[in-house]
Amino acid sequence: MKKIRLMTPGPTPVPERLLLRMAQPIVHHRSPEFEAVYARVREGLQWLFQTKHDVVQYAASGTGAMEAALVNFLRKGDEAIVIDAGKFGERWTKLAKAYGVTPIVVKCEWGNAVEVPAVEKTLKEHPGAKAIFVQANESSTGVYHPIKELAAAVAKTQAILVVDAISALGAMPLPMDEWGIDILVSACHKALGLPPGIAFLAANEKAWRLNETADLPRFYFDVRRERDNQRKNQSAWTPAISLTEGLDESLAMFKEEGLTECFARHARLAHAARAGMEALGLTLFAKSPSNAMTTVLSPAGVDSEKLCKHLFNQYGIKLVGGQDAVKGKIFRIAHLGYFDDFDMLIVIGAIERSLKDLGATVELGRGLSAAQRSSYADK
């Protein structure tokens, strides 16, 4: 028997408690019963986003929220600064071009976070730029960008800061109102531990002022229409009913754990994963690693794609490798969402064995020992 363990940066494992909730008989989305669920979810999302503003929900993948964050607040021909440090930074550029927005790309070497002075310089060179698009966690590389510092820099300008927190929300602090993030988008299938299907967008007053003059085409993703409906605990279109039930349960689990405790757990798992990998003599890929995931350079002579395939076929551990220029060179260990200390021990033990299976020089137990000491010290 081989037990499958999903340890990818999305989708992530779904807790049994959420599965049971979503398996309940479906209700009608215009019924008082569902309106009560929707009201709790709306309040819970504001708590999770740490904002007083509406958090609009879409039945969509995270990319739907990214698209909504562009089409609802910009005009055709606007300039927008894009932080490109990986595949998802590239997605902002593709979205901008698709709608006739001019992307001003700040390119970062993969594995590196953007430097705030580089963004400030670009803002001075393009004073008419209306938005800065960035990831909190660039999940193709595991890099965390300095969101708090970027928000402070952008606040001095007319531009809005749009943060993709799809793989970051719930795994690390991103207090929207306190830091002055203008638009924050996310999705349900990462730290929230649900199957894919719901995306989120929250915007502050500065962003809503841009919405008044935005002229890009939109229909399903019209954020004002959706916001106005959701304020009545309804949705403009048919929502993902069962997923919303699961979201209600997921938010309850977050509140039971507490945000501070949740962030501490993610930090502890990140430290353990990195301690384990470094003890094996491996090199971390991200220079500014996020607590959502750990990216690791595969040792010389070991193709990371073969390593990931072996991990799954032999031990049932599902990891993912790199993309584009780093394909075959890195592998990514997720620790966001429904993970605990022992999950990290399992994956580190499996990586040790797989590397040895593939001919790498590793000392079995060395990574496990380092991870144990790390997680125990962080408790």
C-alpha positions as CSV (number, residue, x, y, z in Angstrom):
1,M,0.0,0.0,0.0
2,K,1.2,3.5,-0.9
3,K,-0.3,6.5,0.8
4,I,-0.5,9.6,-1.4
5,R,0.6,12.9,0.3
6,L,0.0,16.1,-1.6
7,M,2.7,18.6,-0.7
8,T,2.5,21.0,-3.6
9,P,2.0,24.8,-3.3
10,G,-1.6,24.5,-4.5
11,P,-3.9,22.8,-4.4
12,T,-3.1,21.7,-0.9
13,P,-4.5,19.0,1.3
14,V,-8.2,19.4,2.3
15,P,-8.9,18.7,6.0
16,E,-11.5,16.0,6.7
17,R,-13.6,18.5,8.5
18,L,-14.0,20.6,5.3
19,L,-14.7,17.5,3.2
20,L,-17.5,16.5,5.6
21,R,-19.0,20.0,5.5
22,M,-19.0,20.1,1.7
23,A,-20.6,16.7,1.5
24,Q,-23.8,18.0,3.2
25,P,-26.9,18.3,1.0
26,I,-26.7,21.4,-1.2
27,V,-28.9,24.4,-0.5
28,H,-30.3,27.0,-2.8
29,H,-28.1,30.0,-3.1
30,R,-31.0,32.5,-2.8
31,S,-32.3,30.9,0.4
32,P,-32.1,32.4,3.9
33,E,-30.0,29.4,5.0
34,F,-27.3,30.2,2.5
35,E,-27.5,33.9,3.2
36,A,-26.6,33.2,6.8
37,V,-23.5,31.2,5.6
38,Y,-22.6,34.0,3.2
39,A,-22.8,36.6,6.0
40,R,-20.4,34.6,8.2
41,V,-18.0,34.1,5.3
42,R,-17.9,37.8,4.4
43,E,-17.1,38.7,8.0
44,G,-14.5,35.9,8.3
45,L,-12.8,37.0,5.1
46,Q,-12.5,40.6,6.4
47,W,-10.9,39.2,9.6
48,L,-8.5,37.1,7.6
49,F,-7.6,39.9,5.2
50,Q,-7.3,42.2,8.3
51,T,-9.4,44.8,6.6
52,K,-12.6,46.8,7.1
53,H,-13.2,46.8,3.3
54,D,-15.4,44.4,1.4
55,V,-13.8,41.1,0.3
56,V,-15.5,40.2,-2.9
57,Q,-15.8,36.5,-3.8
58,Y,-15.8,35.0,-7.3
59,A,-16.5,31.5,-8.5
60,A,-13.1,31.3,-10.2
61,S,-9.5,30.3,-9.9
62,G,-7.0,32.8,-8.5
63,T,-6.2,34.1,-12.0
64,G,-9.8,35.3,-12.1
65,A,-9.2,37.6,-9.2
66,M,-5.9,38.8,-10.8
67,E,-7.9,39.7,-14.0
68,A,-10.6,41.4,-11.9
69,A,-7.9,43.5,-10.2
70,L,-6.8,44.8,-13.5
71,V,-10.0,45.3,-15.5
72,N,-11.9,47.0,-12.7
73,F,-9.4,49.7,-11.9
74,L,-7.4,50.7,-15.0
75,R,-8.1,52.3,-18.4
76,K,-6.8,51.3,-21.8
77,G,-3.4,52.8,-22.4
78,D,-2.6,53.2,-18.7
79,E,0.9,52.4,-17.6
80,A,1.3,49.7,-14.9
81,I,4.5,48.6,-13.2
82,V,4.9,44.9,-13.0
83,I,7.3,43.1,-10.7
84,D,8.4,40.1,-12.7
85,A,10.3,37.6,-10.6
86,G,8.8,34.4,-11.9
87,K,5.9,32.7,-13.8
88,F,3.2,34.6,-11.9
89,G,4.9,37.9,-12.2
90,E,4.9,37.2,-15.9
91,R,1.1,36.6,-15.7
92,W,0.5,40.2,-14.7
93,T,2.3,41.3,-17.8
94,K,0.3,39.0,-20.0
95,L,-3.0,40.2,-18.4
96,A,-2.0,43.9,-18.9
97,K,-1.1,43.3,-22.6
98,A,-4.4,41.4,-23.2
99,Y,-6.4,44.5,-22.2
100,G,-4.3,47.2,-23.7
101,V,-2.5,48.3,-20.6
102,T,1.2,49.2,-21.0
103,P,3.3,47.1,-18.6
104,I,6.5,48.6,-17.3
105,V,8.4,45.5,-16.2
106,V,10.8,45.5,-13.3
107,K,12.7,42.2,-13.9
108,C,14.2,40.3,-11.1
109,E,16.5,37.3,-11.4
110,W,14.6,34.2,-10.4
111,G,15.2,33.4,-6.8
112,N,15.5,37.1,-5.8
113,A,13.0,39.5,-4.4
114,V,12.5,43.0,-5.8
115,E,14.5,45.8,-4.3
116,V,12.3,48.7,-3.1
117,P,14.7,51.4,-4.5
118,A,14.3,49.8,-7.9
119,V,10.5,50.3,-7.7
120,E,10.9,53.8,-6.4
121,K,13.2,54.6,-9.3
122,T,10.7,53.2,-11.8
123,L,7.8,55.2,-10.2
124,K,9.9,58.4,-10.6
125,E,10.6,57.5,-14.2
126,H,6.9,56.8,-14.9
127,P,5.0,59.2,-12.7
128,G,1.8,58.5,-14.6
129,A,1.8,54.8,-13.7
130,K,-1.6,53.9,-12.2
131,A,-0.7,50.6,-10.5
132,I,2.1,48.3,-9.3
133,F,1.4,44.6,-9.6
134,V,3.4,42.2,-7.4
135,Q,3.2,38.7,-5.8
136,A,3.5,38.3,-2.0
137,N,4.8,34.8,-2.5
138,E,6.1,34.1,-6.1
139,S,5.2,30.4,-6.0
140,S,7.3,29.5,-9.0
141,T,10.4,30.4,-6.9
142,G,9.3,30.6,-3.3
143,V,10.3,34.2,-3.0
144,Y,8.7,36.6,-0.6
145,H,8.6,40.3,-1.8
146,P,8.9,43.1,0.7
147,I,5.2,44.0,0.6
148,K,5.1,46.3,3.7
149,E,8.0,48.4,2.4
150,L,6.5,48.4,-1.2
151,A,3.2,49.6,0.2
152,A,4.9,52.5,2.1
153,A,6.7,53.5,-1.1
154,V,3.7,53.4,-3.3
155,A,1.5,55.3,-0.8
156,K,3.5,58.4,-1.6
157,T,2.3,58.3,-5.2
158,Q,-1.0,58.3,-7.2
159,A,-0.5,54.6,-8.0
160,I,-2.2,51.7,-6.2
161,L,-0.4,48.6,-5.0
162,V,-2.0,45.4,-6.2
163,V,-0.8,42.3,-4.3
164,D,-1.3,38.7,-5.5
165,A,-1.6,36.8,-2.2
166,I,-3.0,33.6,-3.7
167,S,-0.3,31.5,-2.1
168,A,0.4,33.8,0.8
169,L,-2.9,34.7,2.5
170,G,-3.2,32.8,5.7
171,A,0.4,31.6,5.7
172,M,2.1,34.9,6.6
173,P,1.2,38.4,7.9
174,L,-0.3,40.6,5.2
175,P,-2.5,43.1,7.2
176,M,-4.2,44.9,4.4
177,D,-5.3,48.1,6.2
178,E,-2.3,48.4,8.5
179,W,0.2,48.2,5.7
180,G,-1.8,50.2,3.2
181,I,-2.2,47.5,0.5
182,D,-4.6,48.9,-2.0
183,I,-5.8,45.7,-3.6
184,L,-5.3,42.2,-2.2
185,V,-6.3,39.1,-4.1
186,S,-6.3,35.5,-3.1
187,A,-7.9,32.1,-3.6
188,C,-9.3,29.2,-1.6
189,H,-7.1,26.3,-2.6
190,K,-3.8,27.3,-0.9
191,A,-3.6,28.1,2.9
192,L,-7.4,27.9,3.2
193,G,-7.2,24.2,2.4
194,L,-10.2,23.9,0.0
195,P,-10.4,22.5,-3.5
196,P,-10.0,25.2,-6.2
197,G,-12.9,27.3,-7.2
198,I,-13.2,30.5,-5.2
199,A,-11.1,33.7,-5.7
200,F,-11.1,36.8,-3.5
201,L,-10.5,40.5,-4.1
202,A,-10.4,43.3,-1.5
203,A,-9.9,47.0,-2.4
204,N,-9.5,50.2,-0.4
205,E,-10.8,53.7,-1.0
206,K,-7.8,54.7,-3.2
207,A,-8.5,51.8,-5.5
208,W,-12.2,52.4,-5.6
209,R,-11.6,55.9,-6.8
210,L,-9.8,54.4,-9.8
211,N,-12.8,52.1,-10.4
212,E,-15.0,55.2,-11.1
213,T,-13.0,56.0,-14.3
214,A,-11.9,52.5,-15.3
215,D,-13.0,51.6,-18.9
216,L,-11.7,48.1,-19.5
217,P,-14.3,45.5,-20.6
218,R,-15.8,43.4,-17.9
219,F,-19.0,41.5,-17.2
220,Y,-18.7,38.5,-15.0
221,F,-15.8,40.1,-13.1
222,D,-17.5,43.5,-12.6
223,V,-16.4,44.1,-9.0
224,R,-18.8,46.9,-8.2
225,R,-21.8,44.8,-9.2
226,E,-20.5,41.8,-7.2
227,R,-19.7,43.9,-4.2
228,D,-23.2,45.5,-4.1
229,N,-24.9,42.1,-4.4
230,Q,-22.6,40.6,-1.7
231,R,-23.4,43.4,0.7
232,K,-26.9,41.8,0.7
233,N,-25.4,38.4,1.3
234,Q,-26.1,37.4,-2.2
235,S,-23.9,37.0,-5.3
236,A,-24.5,38.5,-8.7
237,W,-24.1,35.0,-10.3
238,T,-24.5,31.5,-9.0
239,P,-21.8,31.0,-6.4
240,A,-19.8,27.8,-5.7
241,I,-22.3,26.7,-3.0
242,S,-20.5,23.7,-1.6
243,L,-17.1,25.4,-1.6
244,T,-18.7,28.4,0.2
245,E,-19.9,26.0,2.9
246,G,-16.4,24.6,3.1
247,L,-15.0,28.1,3.3
248,D,-17.2,28.9,6.2
249,E,-15.7,25.9,8.0
250,S,-12.2,26.8,7.0
251,L,-12.5,30.3,8.4
252,A,-13.8,28.8,11.6
253,M,-10.7,26.6,11.8
254,F,-8.5,29.7,11.3
255,K,-10.3,31.5,14.1
256,E,-9.9,28.5,16.4
257,E,-6.2,28.4,15.8
258,G,-5.7,32.2,15.8
259,L,-3.9,34.2,13.2
260,T,-0.7,34.7,15.3
261,E,-0.6,31.0,16.0
262,C,-1.2,30.2,12.4
263,F,1.6,32.4,11.2
264,A,3.9,31.0,13.8
265,R,3.1,27.4,12.7
266,H,3.9,28.3,9.1
267,A,7.2,29.9,10.2
268,R,8.1,26.8,12.2
269,L,7.4,24.5,9.3
270,A,9.5,26.7,7.0
271,H,12.4,26.7,9.4
272,A,12.3,22.9,9.8
273,A,12.1,22.3,6.0
274,R,15.1,24.6,5.4
275,A,17.1,23.2,8.3
276,G,16.6,19.7,6.9
277,M,17.6,20.6,3.4
278,E,20.7,22.5,4.4
279,A,21.7,19.7,6.8
280,L,21.7,17.4,3.7
281,G,24.1,19.8,2.0
282,L,21.5,21.2,-0.3
283,T,21.2,24.9,-1.3
284,L,18.1,26.9,-0.9
285,F,17.0,28.6,-4.1
286,A,15.1,31.7,-2.8
287,K,17.2,34.5,-1.4
288,S,14.2,35.9,0.4
289,P,12.1,32.8,1.2
290,S,8.5,32.9,2.1
291,N,6.9,30.8,4.8
292,A,4.5,29.3,2.3
293,M,7.1,27.0,0.7
294,T,10.7,26.1,0.4
295,T,12.5,25.9,-2.9
296,V,15.7,23.8,-3.1
297,L,18.4,23.4,-5.7
298,S,18.7,19.8,-6.7
299,P,22.2,18.4,-6.1
300,A,24.7,18.0,-9.0
301,G,23.8,15.0,-11.1
302,V,20.2,14.8,-9.9
303,D,17.5,16.1,-12.2
304,S,14.8,17.6,-10.0
305,E,12.0,16.4,-12.4
306,K,13.3,12.8,-11.9
307,L,13.5,13.3,-8.2
308,C,9.9,14.5,-8.0
309,K,8.8,11.6,-10.2
310,H,10.7,9.1,-8.0
311,L,9.3,10.7,-4.8
312,F,5.8,10.1,-6.1
313,N,6.2,6.7,-7.7
314,Q,8.2,5.2,-4.9
315,Y,7.0,7.0,-1.8
316,G,3.7,8.7,-2.7
317,I,5.0,12.2,-2.0
318,K,3.8,14.7,-4.5
319,L,6.2,17.6,-4.9
320,V,6.7,19.9,-7.9
321,G,9.9,20.9,-9.7
322,G,10.9,24.1,-11.5
323,Q,9.6,25.8,-14.6
324,D,11.2,27.3,-17.6
325,A,14.9,28.2,-16.9
326,V,14.9,26.3,-13.6
327,K,13.1,23.2,-14.9
328,G,15.1,20.2,-13.7
329,K,17.1,22.3,-11.3
330,I,14.9,23.0,-8.3
331,F,12.1,21.3,-6.4
332,R,9.5,22.9,-4.2
333,I,8.2,21.8,-0.8
334,A,4.9,23.3,0.3
335,H,4.1,24.0,3.9
336,L,1.0,26.2,3.6
337,G,-2.4,25.2,4.9
338,Y,-3.2,21.9,6.5
339,F,0.3,20.8,7.5
340,D,2.0,20.2,10.8
341,D,5.5,19.4,12.1
342,F,5.3,15.7,11.3
343,D,4.4,16.4,7.7
344,M,7.8,18.1,7.3
345,L,9.5,15.0,8.9
346,I,7.8,12.7,6.4
347,V,8.8,14.8,3.3
348,I,12.4,15.3,4.5
349,G,12.7,11.6,5.2
350,A,11.4,10.7,1.8
351,I,13.7,13.3,0.1
352,E,16.7,11.7,1.9
353,R,15.7,8.2,0.7
354,S,15.0,9.4,-2.8
355,L,18.3,11.2,-3.2
356,K,20.1,8.1,-2.0
357,D,18.0,6.0,-4.4
358,L,19.1,8.2,-7.3
359,G,22.8,8.0,-6.4
360,A,23.4,11.2,-4.5
361,T,25.7,11.3,-1.5
362,V,23.5,11.8,1.6
363,E,23.6,10.7,5.2
364,L,20.2,9.2,6.1
365,G,18.7,10.8,9.1
366,R,20.8,14.0,9.0
367,G,18.1,16.1,7.5
368,L,15.5,14.6,9.8
369,S,17.6,15.3,12.9
370,A,18.1,19.0,11.9
371,A,14.4,19.4,11.2
372,Q,13.5,17.9,14.5
373,R,15.8,20.2,16.4
374,S,14.5,23.2,14.5
375,S,10.8,22.6,15.0
376,Y,11.3,21.7,18.7
377,A,13.3,24.9,19.3
378,D,10.6,27.0,17.6
379,K,7.8,25.6,19.9
